[in-house]
Each structure stands twice: as structure tokens, then as C-alpha cells.
Amino acid sequence: MIVKNYMEEVVFRSMNEILKDINMCKCELCMMDIAAKALNDLPPQYVVTKKGEVYSKINNLKTQFEVDVISAITKAAVLVKRYPRHDISR
């Protein structure tokens, strides 16, 4: 069995749709930075079993949950757009 943060799946599944109208870099580094920032701002939803995953999916249908995910991803995108790390010399 594996402990899984179901919120990761939700964020990665939602990002492209939420970011499609935001004019910004969508390279892998920027997208991963957005995901990491958004996930740090959202409560984790840990599941172990399929039953737990189904419960989380049902729970996530709530409107406030959707608003929180959209808000966290958008806020993260604004921050990453303002301060992209791919421009920093390595």
C-alpha cells in the first residue's frame, strides 16, 4: 500500500485548464514551481485505499474546494510569472 496525497492529482489535473488564459511561461520548471507553491497553500488529502480515494473525490466536489484549488493555482502562477526561476543563471 502507498500513502498518496490526492491533492497532488487534483492540482496537476486542474493546472492546464486554469492556466490556459494566463500569458506566462509554461516550461516544466515554471509548471512544477506553480504546482509546488499551490500544494503548499492547500491542505493535503492523504489516502491509502481506493475507498479513501473515492471518499476524497466525493468530498472534492464541494464548491469551496474548487474555489480553493483555483485560487491557490492562480496565486502561485502570478508569483512564478513575476519571479520565474528559469531566468536565474545556474
mmCIF file as gemmi writes it, N, C-alpha and C atoms, coordinates in Angstrom:
data_model
loop_
_atom_site.group_PDB
_atom_site.id
_atom_site.type_symbol
_atom_site.label_atom_id
_atom_site.label_alt_id
_atom_site.label_comp_id
_atom_site.label_asym_id
_atom_site.label_entity_id
_atom_site.label_seq_id
_atom_site.pdbx_PDB_ins_code
_atom_site.Cartn_x
_atom_site.Cartn_y
_atom_site.Cartn_z
_atom_site.occupancy
_atom_site.B_iso_or_equiv
_atom_site.pdbx_formal_charge
_atom_site.auth_seq_id
_atom_site.auth_asym_id
_atom_site.pdbx_PDB_model_num
ATOM 1 N N . MET Axp A 1 ? 0.843 -1.191 0 1 0 ? 1 A 1
ATOM 2 C CA . MET Axp A 1 ? 0 0 0 1 0 ? 1 A 1
ATOM 3 C C . MET Axp A 1 ? 0.881 1.245 0 1 0 ? 1 A 1
ATOM 4 N N . ILE Axp A 2 ? 0.346 2.271 -0.572 1 0 ? 2 A 1
ATOM 5 C CA . ILE Axp A 2 ? 1.07 3.534 -0.679 1 0 ? 2 A 1
ATOM 6 C C . ILE Axp A 2 ? 0.208 4.646 -0.091 1 0 ? 2 A 1
ATOM 7 N N . VAL Axp A 3 ? 0.835 5.519 0.671 1 0 ? 3 A 1
ATOM 8 C CA . VAL Axp A 3 ? 0.157 6.722 1.135 1 0 ? 3 A 1
ATOM 9 C C . VAL Axp A 3 ? 0.32 7.765 0.033 1 0 ? 3 A 1
ATOM 10 N N . LYS Axp A 4 ? -0.787 8.353 -0.356 1 0 ? 4 A 1
ATOM 11 C CA . LYS Axp A 4 ? -0.785 9.266 -1.504 1 0 ? 4 A 1
ATOM 12 C C . LYS Axp A 4 ? -1.506 10.552 -1.124 1 0 ? 4 A 1
ATOM 13 N N . ASN Axp A 5 ? -0.924 11.69 -1.514 1 0 ? 5 A 1
ATOM 14 C CA . ASN Axp A 5 ? -1.596 12.971 -1.318 1 0 ? 5 A 1
ATOM 15 C C . ASN Axp A 5 ? -2.477 13.206 -2.55 1 0 ? 5 A 1
ATOM 16 N N . TYR Axp A 6 ? -3.753 12.935 -2.41 1 0 ? 6 A 1
ATOM 17 C CA . TYR Axp A 6 ? -4.694 13.069 -3.528 1 0 ? 6 A 1
ATOM 18 C C . TYR Axp A 6 ? -4.72 14.502 -4.067 1 0 ? 6 A 1
ATOM 19 N N . MET Axp A 7 ? -4.375 15.479 -3.232 1 0 ? 7 A 1
ATOM 20 C CA . MET Axp A 7 ? -4.373 16.882 -3.665 1 0 ? 7 A 1
ATOM 21 C C . MET Axp A 7 ? -3.393 17.092 -4.821 1 0 ? 7 A 1
ATOM 22 N N . GLU Axp A 8 ? -2.3 16.328 -4.857 1 0 ? 8 A 1
ATOM 23 C CA . GLU Axp A 8 ? -1.357 16.443 -5.976 1 0 ? 8 A 1
ATOM 24 C C . GLU Axp A 8 ? -2.045 16.135 -7.295 1 0 ? 8 A 1
ATOM 25 N N . GLU Axp A 9 ? -2.823 15.072 -7.312 1 0 ? 9 A 1
ATOM 26 C CA . GLU Axp A 9 ? -3.549 14.688 -8.525 1 0 ? 9 A 1
ATOM 27 C C . GLU Axp A 9 ? -4.52 15.795 -8.943 1 0 ? 9 A 1
ATOM 28 N N . VAL Axp A 10 ? -5.208 16.36 -7.978 1 0 ? 10 A 1
ATOM 29 C CA . VAL Axp A 10 ? -6.182 17.422 -8.262 1 0 ? 10 A 1
ATOM 30 C C . VAL Axp A 10 ? -5.481 18.634 -8.859 1 0 ? 10 A 1
ATOM 31 N N . VAL Axp A 11 ? -4.377 19.058 -8.256 1 0 ? 11 A 1
ATOM 32 C CA . VAL Axp A 11 ? -3.662 20.245 -8.742 1 0 ? 11 A 1
ATOM 33 C C . VAL Axp A 11 ? -3.118 20.007 -10.146 1 0 ? 11 A 1
ATOM 34 N N . PHE Axp A 12 ? -2.425 18.896 -10.361 1 0 ? 12 A 1
ATOM 35 C CA . PHE Axp A 12 ? -1.854 18.64 -11.692 1 0 ? 12 A 1
ATOM 36 C C . PHE Axp A 12 ? -2.935 18.482 -12.751 1 0 ? 12 A 1
ATOM 37 N N . ARG Axp A 13 ? -4.06 17.89 -12.39 1 0 ? 13 A 1
ATOM 38 C CA . ARG Axp A 13 ? -5.161 17.715 -13.347 1 0 ? 13 A 1
ATOM 39 C C . ARG Axp A 13 ? -5.815 19.057 -13.682 1 0 ? 13 A 1
ATOM 40 N N . SER Axp A 14 ? -5.808 20.001 -12.758 1 0 ? 14 A 1
ATOM 41 C CA . SER Axp A 14 ? -6.506 21.282 -12.936 1 0 ? 14 A 1
ATOM 42 C C . SER Axp A 14 ? -5.64 22.374 -13.559 1 0 ? 14 A 1
ATOM 43 N N . MET Axp A 15 ? -4.337 22.243 -13.449 1 0 ? 15 A 1
ATOM 44 C CA . MET Axp A 15 ? -3.444 23.347 -13.826 1 0 ? 15 A 1
ATOM 45 C C . MET Axp A 15 ? -3.612 23.838 -15.263 1 0 ? 15 A 1
ATOM 46 N N . ASN Axp A 16 ? -3.592 22.947 -16.238 1 0 ? 16 A 1
ATOM 47 C CA . ASN Axp A 16 ? -3.653 23.384 -17.642 1 0 ? 16 A 1
ATOM 48 C C . ASN Axp A 16 ? -4.913 24.185 -17.931 1 0 ? 16 A 1
ATOM 49 N N . GLU Axp A 17 ? -6.033 23.729 -17.416 1 0 ? 17 A 1
ATOM 50 C CA . GLU Axp A 17 ? -7.297 24.439 -17.652 1 0 ? 17 A 1
ATOM 51 C C . GLU Axp A 17 ? -7.28 25.821 -16.993 1 0 ? 17 A 1
ATOM 52 N N . ILE Axp A 18 ? -6.788 25.885 -15.786 1 0 ? 18 A 1
ATOM 53 C CA . ILE Axp A 18 ? -6.764 27.153 -15.052 1 0 ? 18 A 1
ATOM 54 C C . ILE Axp A 18 ? -5.768 28.132 -15.67 1 0 ? 18 A 1
ATOM 55 N N . LEU Axp A 19 ? -4.651 27.619 -16.161 1 0 ? 19 A 1
ATOM 56 C CA . LEU Axp A 19 ? -3.586 28.487 -16.677 1 0 ? 19 A 1
ATOM 57 C C . LEU Axp A 19 ? -3.702 28.811 -18.161 1 0 ? 19 A 1
ATOM 58 N N . LYS Axp A 20 ? -4.671 28.226 -18.85 1 0 ? 20 A 1
ATOM 59 C CA . LYS Axp A 20 ? -4.73 28.399 -20.307 1 0 ? 20 A 1
ATOM 60 C C . LYS Axp A 20 ? -4.872 29.852 -20.743 1 0 ? 20 A 1
ATOM 61 N N . ASP Axp A 21 ? -5.505 30.692 -19.95 1 0 ? 21 A 1
ATOM 62 C CA . ASP Axp A 21 ? -5.71 32.091 -20.33 1 0 ? 21 A 1
ATOM 63 C C . ASP Axp A 21 ? -4.712 33.037 -19.677 1 0 ? 21 A 1
ATOM 64 N N . ILE Axp A 22 ? -3.729 32.495 -18.971 1 0 ? 22 A 1
ATOM 65 C CA . ILE Axp A 22 ? -2.711 33.336 -18.335 1 0 ? 22 A 1
ATOM 66 C C . ILE Axp A 22 ? -1.483 33.347 -19.239 1 0 ? 22 A 1
ATOM 67 N N . ASN Axp A 23 ? -1.099 34.528 -19.679 1 0 ? 23 A 1
ATOM 68 C CA . ASN Axp A 23 ? 0.04 34.681 -20.568 1 0 ? 23 A 1
ATOM 69 C C . ASN Axp A 23 ? 1.323 34.609 -19.746 1 0 ? 23 A 1
ATOM 70 N N . MET Axp A 24 ? 1.918 33.419 -19.716 1 0 ? 24 A 1
ATOM 71 C CA . MET Axp A 24 ? 3.134 33.225 -18.938 1 0 ? 24 A 1
ATOM 72 C C . MET Axp A 24 ? 3.883 32.024 -19.484 1 0 ? 24 A 1
ATOM 73 N N . CYS Axp A 25 ? 5.122 31.867 -19.035 1 0 ? 25 A 1
ATOM 74 C CA . CYS Axp A 25 ? 5.918 30.712 -19.423 1 0 ? 25 A 1
ATOM 75 C C . CYS Axp A 25 ? 5.295 29.453 -18.836 1 0 ? 25 A 1
ATOM 76 N N . LYS Axp A 26 ? 5.228 28.428 -19.647 1 0 ? 26 A 1
ATOM 77 C CA . LYS Axp A 26 ? 4.683 27.154 -19.177 1 0 ? 26 A 1
ATOM 78 C C . LYS Axp A 26 ? 5.717 26.037 -19.356 1 0 ? 26 A 1
ATOM 79 N N . CYS Axp A 27 ? 6.996 26.407 -19.187 1 0 ? 27 A 1
ATOM 80 C CA . CYS Axp A 27 ? 8.044 25.389 -19.24 1 0 ? 27 A 1
ATOM 81 C C . CYS Axp A 27 ? 7.885 24.47 -18.035 1 0 ? 27 A 1
ATOM 82 N N . GLU Axp A 28 ? 8.576 23.338 -18.057 1 0 ? 28 A 1
ATOM 83 C CA . GLU Axp A 28 ? 8.427 22.352 -16.982 1 0 ? 28 A 1
ATOM 84 C C . GLU Axp A 28 ? 8.787 22.934 -15.617 1 0 ? 28 A 1
ATOM 85 N N . LEU Axp A 29 ? 9.855 23.731 -15.55 1 0 ? 29 A 1
ATOM 86 C CA . LEU Axp A 29 ? 10.268 24.308 -14.267 1 0 ? 29 A 1
ATOM 87 C C . LEU Axp A 29 ? 9.204 25.251 -13.718 1 0 ? 29 A 1
ATOM 88 N N . CYS Axp A 30 ? 8.649 26.107 -14.559 1 0 ? 30 A 1
ATOM 89 C CA . CYS Axp A 30 ? 7.599 27.037 -14.104 1 0 ? 30 A 1
ATOM 90 C C . CYS Axp A 30 ? 6.352 26.271 -13.662 1 0 ? 30 A 1
ATOM 91 N N . MET Axp A 31 ? 5.973 25.261 -14.419 1 0 ? 31 A 1
ATOM 92 C CA . MET Axp A 31 ? 4.781 24.478 -14.051 1 0 ? 31 A 1
ATOM 93 C C . MET Axp A 31 ? 4.99 23.739 -12.727 1 0 ? 31 A 1
ATOM 94 N N . MET Axp A 32 ? 6.173 23.193 -12.518 1 0 ? 32 A 1
ATOM 95 C CA . MET Axp A 32 ? 6.449 22.497 -11.258 1 0 ? 32 A 1
ATOM 96 C C . MET Axp A 32 ? 6.506 23.479 -10.097 1 0 ? 32 A 1
ATOM 97 N N . ASP Axp A 33 ? 7.039 24.684 -10.328 1 0 ? 33 A 1
ATOM 98 C CA . ASP Axp A 33 ? 7.051 25.714 -9.275 1 0 ? 33 A 1
ATOM 99 C C . ASP Axp A 33 ? 5.625 26.112 -8.898 1 0 ? 33 A 1
ATOM 100 N N . ILE Axp A 34 ? 4.761 26.25 -9.901 1 0 ? 34 A 1
ATOM 101 C CA . ILE Axp A 34 ? 3.355 26.59 -9.639 1 0 ? 34 A 1
ATOM 102 C C . ILE Axp A 34 ? 2.698 25.481 -8.823 1 0 ? 34 A 1
ATOM 103 N N . ALA Axp A 35 ? 2.915 24.239 -9.232 1 0 ? 35 A 1
ATOM 104 C CA . ALA Axp A 35 ? 2.319 23.114 -8.511 1 0 ? 35 A 1
ATOM 105 C C . ALA Axp A 35 ? 2.807 23.074 -7.064 1 0 ? 35 A 1
ATOM 106 N N . ALA Axp A 36 ? 4.113 23.23 -6.871 1 0 ? 36 A 1
ATOM 107 C CA . ALA Axp A 36 ? 4.676 23.172 -5.514 1 0 ? 36 A 1
ATOM 108 C C . ALA Axp A 36 ? 4.108 24.285 -4.636 1 0 ? 36 A 1
ATOM 109 N N . LYS Axp A 37 ? 4.047 25.497 -5.166 1 0 ? 37 A 1
ATOM 110 C CA . LYS Axp A 37 ? 3.511 26.628 -4.387 1 0 ? 37 A 1
ATOM 111 C C . LYS Axp A 37 ? 2.039 26.412 -4.077 1 0 ? 37 A 1
ATOM 112 N N . ALA Axp A 38 ? 1.265 25.987 -5.053 1 0 ? 38 A 1
ATOM 113 C CA . ALA Axp A 38 ? -0.168 25.744 -4.835 1 0 ? 38 A 1
ATOM 114 C C . ALA Axp A 38 ? -0.372 24.643 -3.788 1 0 ? 38 A 1
ATOM 115 N N . LEU Axp A 39 ? 0.394 23.558 -3.896 1 0 ? 39 A 1
ATOM 116 C CA . LEU Axp A 39 ? 0.248 22.453 -2.942 1 0 ? 39 A 1
ATOM 117 C C . LEU Axp A 39 ? 0.644 22.871 -1.531 1 0 ? 39 A 1
ATOM 118 N N . ASN Axp A 40 ? 1.607 23.764 -1.412 1 0 ? 40 A 1
ATOM 119 C CA . ASN Axp A 40 ? 1.978 24.26 -0.079 1 0 ? 40 A 1
ATOM 120 C C . ASN Axp A 40 ? 0.882 25.114 0.539 1 0 ? 40 A 1
ATOM 121 N N . ASP Axp A 41 ? 0.033 25.697 -0.293 1 0 ? 41 A 1
ATOM 122 C CA . ASP Axp A 41 ? -1.051 26.552 0.201 1 0 ? 41 A 1
ATOM 123 C C . ASP Axp A 41 ? -2.367 25.799 0.401 1 0 ? 41 A 1
ATOM 124 N N . LEU Axp A 42 ? -2.419 24.543 -0.008 1 0 ? 42 A 1
ATOM 125 C CA . LEU Axp A 42 ? -3.647 23.746 0.111 1 0 ? 42 A 1
ATOM 126 C C . LEU Axp A 42 ? -3.474 22.654 1.168 1 0 ? 42 A 1
ATOM 127 N N . PRO Axp A 43 ? -4.561 22.287 1.823 1 0 ? 43 A 1
ATOM 128 C CA . PRO Axp A 43 ? -4.447 21.198 2.805 1 0 ? 43 A 1
ATOM 129 C C . PRO Axp A 43 ? -4.251 19.863 2.092 1 0 ? 43 A 1
ATOM 130 N N . PRO Axp A 44 ? -3.374 19.008 2.614 1 0 ? 44 A 1
ATOM 131 C CA . PRO Axp A 44 ? -3.193 17.702 1.98 1 0 ? 44 A 1
ATOM 132 C C . PRO Axp A 44 ? -4.437 16.84 2.15 1 0 ? 44 A 1
ATOM 133 N N . GLN Axp A 45 ? -4.632 15.928 1.219 1 0 ? 45 A 1
ATOM 134 C CA . GLN Axp A 45 ? -5.745 14.975 1.262 1 0 ? 45 A 1
ATOM 135 C C . GLN Axp A 45 ? -5.133 13.581 1.113 1 0 ? 45 A 1
ATOM 136 N N . TYR Axp A 46 ? -4.594 13.055 2.202 1 0 ? 46 A 1
ATOM 137 C CA . TYR Axp A 46 ? -3.922 11.758 2.131 1 0 ? 46 A 1
ATOM 138 C C . TYR Axp A 46 ? -4.925 10.617 2.072 1 0 ? 46 A 1
ATOM 139 N N . VAL Axp A 47 ? -4.645 9.669 1.181 1 0 ? 47 A 1
ATOM 140 C CA . VAL Axp A 47 ? -5.47 8.473 1.052 1 0 ? 47 A 1
ATOM 141 C C . VAL Axp A 47 ? -4.546 7.266 0.969 1 0 ? 47 A 1
ATOM 142 N N . VAL Axp A 48 ? -5.059 6.119 1.368 1 0 ? 48 A 1
ATOM 143 C CA . VAL Axp A 48 ? -4.294 4.885 1.294 1 0 ? 48 A 1
ATOM 144 C C . VAL Axp A 48 ? -5.009 3.875 0.403 1 0 ? 48 A 1
ATOM 145 N N . THR Axp A 49 ? -6.313 3.761 0.567 1 0 ? 49 A 1
ATOM 146 C CA . THR Axp A 49 ? -7.074 2.761 -0.163 1 0 ? 49 A 1
ATOM 147 C C . THR Axp A 49 ? -7.88 3.402 -1.282 1 0 ? 49 A 1
ATOM 148 N N . LYS Axp A 50 ? -8.373 2.565 -2.17 1 0 ? 50 A 1
ATOM 149 C CA . LYS Axp A 50 ? -9.274 3.061 -3.216 1 0 ? 50 A 1
ATOM 150 C C . LYS Axp A 50 ? -10.507 3.693 -2.594 1 0 ? 50 A 1
ATOM 151 N N . LYS Axp A 51 ? -10.992 3.103 -1.486 1 0 ? 51 A 1
ATOM 152 C CA . LYS Axp A 51 ? -12.155 3.657 -0.806 1 0 ? 51 A 1
ATOM 153 C C . LYS Axp A 51 ? -11.855 5.08 -0.32 1 0 ? 51 A 1
ATOM 154 N N . GLY Axp A 52 ? -10.657 5.276 0.207 1 0 ? 52 A 1
ATOM 155 C CA . GLY Axp A 52 ? -10.253 6.605 0.653 1 0 ? 52 A 1
ATOM 156 C C . GLY Axp A 52 ? -10.169 7.58 -0.5 1 0 ? 52 A 1
ATOM 157 N N . GLU Axp A 53 ? -9.706 7.092 -1.644 1 0 ? 53 A 1
ATOM 158 C CA . GLU Axp A 53 ? -9.613 7.948 -2.826 1 0 ? 53 A 1
ATOM 159 C C . GLU Axp A 53 ? -11.008 8.33 -3.32 1 0 ? 53 A 1
ATOM 160 N N . VAL Axp A 54 ? -11.929 7.389 -3.306 1 0 ? 54 A 1
ATOM 161 C CA . VAL Axp A 54 ? -13.314 7.675 -3.706 1 0 ? 54 A 1
ATOM 162 C C . VAL Axp A 54 ? -13.925 8.699 -2.763 1 0 ? 54 A 1
ATOM 163 N N . TYR Axp A 55 ? -13.702 8.524 -1.455 1 0 ? 55 A 1
ATOM 164 C CA . TYR Axp A 55 ? -14.218 9.487 -0.476 1 0 ? 55 A 1
ATOM 165 C C . TYR Axp A 55 ? -13.662 10.878 -0.751 1 0 ? 55 A 1
ATOM 166 N N . SER Axp A 56 ? -12.349 10.968 -1.022 1 0 ? 56 A 1
ATOM 167 C CA . SER Axp A 56 ? -11.735 12.265 -1.301 1 0 ? 56 A 1
ATOM 168 C C . SER Axp A 56 ? -12.319 12.89 -2.557 1 0 ? 56 A 1
ATOM 169 N N . LYS Axp A 57 ? -12.556 12.074 -3.592 1 0 ? 57 A 1
ATOM 170 C CA . LYS Axp A 57 ? -13.131 12.599 -4.832 1 0 ? 57 A 1
ATOM 171 C C . LYS Axp A 57 ? -14.528 13.16 -4.576 1 0 ? 57 A 1
ATOM 172 N N . ILE Axp A 58 ? -15.325 12.444 -3.801 1 0 ? 58 A 1
ATOM 173 C CA . ILE Axp A 58 ? -16.674 12.926 -3.473 1 0 ? 58 A 1
ATOM 174 C C . ILE Axp A 58 ? -16.591 14.215 -2.675 1 0 ? 58 A 1
ATOM 175 N N . ASN Axp A 59 ? -15.718 14.237 -1.69 1 0 ? 59 A 1
ATOM 176 C CA . ASN Axp A 59 ? -15.543 15.411 -0.84 1 0 ? 59 A 1
ATOM 177 C C . ASN Axp A 59 ? -15.071 16.609 -1.659 1 0 ? 59 A 1
ATOM 178 N N . ASN Axp A 60 ? -14.283 16.345 -2.695 1 0 ? 60 A 1
ATOM 179 C CA . ASN Axp A 60 ? -13.716 17.418 -3.501 1 0 ? 60 A 1
ATOM 180 C C . ASN Axp A 60 ? -14.713 18.033 -4.477 1 0 ? 60 A 1
ATOM 181 N N . LEU Axp A 61 ? -15.891 17.488 -4.564 1 0 ? 61 A 1
ATOM 182 C CA . LEU Axp A 61 ? -16.905 18.064 -5.442 1 0 ? 61 A 1
ATOM 183 C C . LEU Axp A 61 ? -17.506 19.331 -4.84 1 0 ? 61 A 1
ATOM 184 N N . LYS Axp A 62 ? -17.204 19.601 -3.61 1 0 ? 62 A 1
ATOM 185 C CA . LYS Axp A 62 ? -17.742 20.787 -2.949 1 0 ? 62 A 1
ATOM 186 C C . LYS Axp A 62 ? -17.214 22.046 -3.63 1 0 ? 62 A 1
ATOM 187 N N . THR Axp A 63 ? -18.063 23.04 -3.754 1 0 ? 63 A 1
ATOM 188 C CA . THR Axp A 63 ? -17.706 24.283 -4.438 1 0 ? 63 A 1
ATOM 189 C C . THR Axp A 63 ? -16.527 24.977 -3.785 1 0 ? 63 A 1
ATOM 190 N N . GLN Axp A 64 ? -16.49 25.036 -2.466 1 0 ? 64 A 1
ATOM 191 C CA . GLN Axp A 64 ? -15.389 25.728 -1.784 1 0 ? 64 A 1
ATOM 192 C C . GLN Axp A 64 ? -14.059 25.071 -2.098 1 0 ? 64 A 1
ATOM 193 N N . PHE Axp A 65 ? -14.057 23.761 -2.21 1 0 ? 65 A 1
ATOM 194 C CA . PHE Axp A 65 ? -12.827 23.047 -2.55 1 0 ? 65 A 1
ATOM 195 C C . PHE Axp A 65 ? -12.323 23.506 -3.913 1 0 ? 65 A 1
ATOM 196 N N . GLU Axp A 66 ? -13.22 23.578 -4.893 1 0 ? 66 A 1
ATOM 197 C CA . GLU Axp A 66 ? -12.834 24.003 -6.24 1 0 ? 66 A 1
ATOM 198 C C . GLU Axp A 66 ? -12.305 25.43 -6.228 1 0 ? 66 A 1
ATOM 199 N N . VAL Axp A 67 ? -12.953 26.295 -5.48 1 0 ? 67 A 1
ATOM 200 C CA . VAL Axp A 67 ? -12.516 27.69 -5.381 1 0 ? 67 A 1
ATOM 201 C C . VAL Axp A 67 ? -11.127 27.757 -4.757 1 0 ? 67 A 1
ATOM 202 N N . ASP Axp A 68 ? -10.883 26.959 -3.733 1 0 ? 68 A 1
ATOM 203 C CA . ASP Axp A 68 ? -9.581 26.959 -3.07 1 0 ? 68 A 1
ATOM 204 C C . ASP Axp A 68 ? -8.475 26.498 -4.018 1 0 ? 68 A 1
ATOM 205 N N . VAL Axp A 69 ? -8.738 25.468 -4.807 1 0 ? 69 A 1
ATOM 206 C CA . VAL Axp A 69 ? -7.739 24.958 -5.753 1 0 ? 69 A 1
ATOM 207 C C . VAL Axp A 69 ? -7.46 25.996 -6.836 1 0 ? 69 A 1
ATOM 208 N N . ILE Axp A 70 ? -8.491 26.571 -7.406 1 0 ? 70 A 1
ATOM 209 C CA . ILE Axp A 70 ? -8.322 27.596 -8.442 1 0 ? 70 A 1
ATOM 210 C C . ILE Axp A 70 ? -7.548 28.79 -7.891 1 0 ? 70 A 1
ATOM 211 N N . SER Axp A 71 ? -7.906 29.216 -6.698 1 0 ? 71 A 1
ATOM 212 C CA . SER Axp A 71 ? -7.243 30.348 -6.065 1 0 ? 71 A 1
ATOM 213 C C . SER Axp A 71 ? -5.763 30.065 -5.812 1 0 ? 71 A 1
ATOM 214 N N . ALA Axp A 72 ? -5.453 28.89 -5.284 1 0 ? 72 A 1
ATOM 215 C CA . ALA Axp A 72 ? -4.06 28.545 -4.981 1 0 ? 72 A 1
ATOM 216 C C . ALA Axp A 72 ? -3.221 28.463 -6.249 1 0 ? 72 A 1
ATOM 217 N N . ILE Axp A 73 ? -3.764 27.862 -7.304 1 0 ? 73 A 1
ATOM 218 C CA . ILE Axp A 73 ? -3.013 27.743 -8.56 1 0 ? 73 A 1
ATOM 219 C C . ILE Axp A 73 ? -2.818 29.116 -9.196 1 0 ? 73 A 1
ATOM 220 N N . THR Axp A 74 ? -3.849 29.943 -9.197 1 0 ? 74 A 1
ATOM 221 C CA . THR Axp A 74 ? -3.749 31.283 -9.78 1 0 ? 74 A 1
ATOM 222 C C . THR Axp A 74 ? -2.753 32.14 -9.014 1 0 ? 74 A 1
ATOM 223 N N . LYS Axp A 75 ? -2.822 32.103 -7.704 1 0 ? 75 A 1
ATOM 224 C CA . LYS Axp A 75 ? -1.893 32.855 -6.86 1 0 ? 75 A 1
ATOM 225 C C . LYS Axp A 75 ? -0.455 32.396 -7.113 1 0 ? 75 A 1
ATOM 226 N N . ALA Axp A 76 ? -0.251 31.102 -7.217 1 0 ? 76 A 1
ATOM 227 C CA . ALA Axp A 76 ? 1.079 30.563 -7.496 1 0 ? 76 A 1
ATOM 228 C C . ALA Axp A 76 ? 1.567 30.991 -8.875 1 0 ? 76 A 1
ATOM 229 N N . ALA Axp A 77 ? 0.675 30.994 -9.855 1 0 ? 77 A 1
ATOM 230 C CA . ALA Axp A 77 ? 1.048 31.382 -11.22 1 0 ? 77 A 1
ATOM 231 C C . ALA Axp A 77 ? 1.483 32.839 -11.279 1 0 ? 77 A 1
ATOM 232 N N . VAL Axp A 78 ? 0.784 33.698 -10.568 1 0 ? 78 A 1
ATOM 233 C CA . VAL Axp A 78 ? 1.15 35.122 -10.533 1 0 ? 78 A 1
ATOM 234 C C . VAL Axp A 78 ? 2.555 35.291 -9.949 1 0 ? 78 A 1
ATOM 235 N N . LEU Axp A 79 ? 2.825 34.567 -8.885 1 0 ? 79 A 1
ATOM 236 C CA . LEU Axp A 79 ? 4.132 34.645 -8.235 1 0 ? 79 A 1
ATOM 237 C C . LEU Axp A 79 ? 5.241 34.112 -9.147 1 0 ? 79 A 1
ATOM 238 N N . VAL Axp A 80 ? 5.011 32.965 -9.778 1 0 ? 80 A 1
ATOM 239 C CA . VAL Axp A 80 ? 6.011 32.375 -10.664 1 0 ? 80 A 1
ATOM 240 C C . VAL Axp A 80 ? 6.206 33.244 -11.912 1 0 ? 80 A 1
ATOM 241 N N . LYS Axp A 81 ? 5.132 33.826 -12.419 1 0 ? 81 A 1
ATOM 242 C CA . LYS Axp A 81 ? 5.252 34.721 -13.584 1 0 ? 81 A 1
ATOM 243 C C . LYS Axp A 81 ? 6.107 35.934 -13.228 1 0 ? 81 A 1
ATOM 244 N N . ARG Axp A 82 ? 5.923 36.452 -12.038 1 0 ? 82 A 1
ATOM 245 C CA . ARG Axp A 82 ? 6.664 37.632 -11.592 1 0 ? 82 A 1
ATOM 246 C C . ARG Axp A 82 ? 8.139 37.288 -11.322 1 0 ? 82 A 1
ATOM 247 N N . TYR Axp A 83 ? 8.372 36.097 -10.784 1 0 ? 83 A 1
ATOM 248 C CA . TYR Axp A 83 ? 9.727 35.697 -10.403 1 0 ? 83 A 1
ATOM 249 C C . TYR Axp A 83 ? 10.073 34.305 -10.963 1 0 ? 83 A 1
ATOM 250 N N . PRO Axp A 84 ? 10.177 34.166 -12.28 1 0 ? 84 A 1
ATOM 251 C CA . PRO Axp A 84 ? 10.497 32.847 -12.843 1 0 ? 84 A 1
ATOM 252 C C . PRO Axp A 84 ? 11.933 32.449 -12.502 1 0 ? 84 A 1
ATOM 253 N N . ARG Axp A 85 ? 12.114 31.207 -12.112 1 0 ? 85 A 1
ATOM 254 C CA . ARG Axp A 85 ? 13.461 30.744 -11.753 1 0 ? 85 A 1
ATOM 255 C C . ARG Axp A 85 ? 14.282 30.346 -12.965 1 0 ? 85 A 1
ATOM 256 N N . HIS Axp A 86 ? 13.642 30.099 -14.111 1 0 ? 86 A 1
ATOM 257 C CA . HIS Axp A 86 ? 14.422 29.672 -15.272 1 0 ? 86 A 1
ATOM 258 C C . HIS Axp A 86 ? 15.298 30.792 -15.826 1 0 ? 86 A 1
ATOM 259 N N . ASP Axp A 87 ? 15.068 32.03 -15.389 1 0 ? 87 A 1
ATOM 260 C CA . ASP Axp A 87 ? 15.896 33.157 -15.827 1 0 ? 87 A 1
ATOM 261 C C . ASP Axp A 87 ? 17.137 33.338 -14.958 1 0 ? 87 A 1
ATOM 262 N N . ILE Axp A 88 ? 17.184 32.601 -13.854 1 0 ? 88 A 1
ATOM 263 C CA . ILE Axp A 88 ? 18.319 32.712 -12.943 1 0 ? 88 A 1
ATOM 264 C C . ILE Axp A 88 ? 19.443 31.834 -13.484 1 0 ? 88 A 1
ATOM 265 N N . SER Axp A 89 ? 20.641 32.411 -13.606 1 0 ? 89 A 1
ATOM 266 C CA . SER Axp A 89 ? 21.744 31.603 -14.118 1 0 ? 89 A 1
ATOM 267 C C . SER Axp A 89 ? 22.055 30.482 -13.133 1 0 ? 89 A 1
ATOM 268 N N . ARG Axp A 90 ? 22.318 29.324 -13.674 1 0 ? 90 A 1
ATOM 269 C CA . ARG Axp A 90 ? 22.549 28.13 -12.825 1 0 ? 90 A 1
ATOM 270 C C . ARG Axp A 90 ? 24.02 27.928 -12.595 1 0 ? 90 A 1
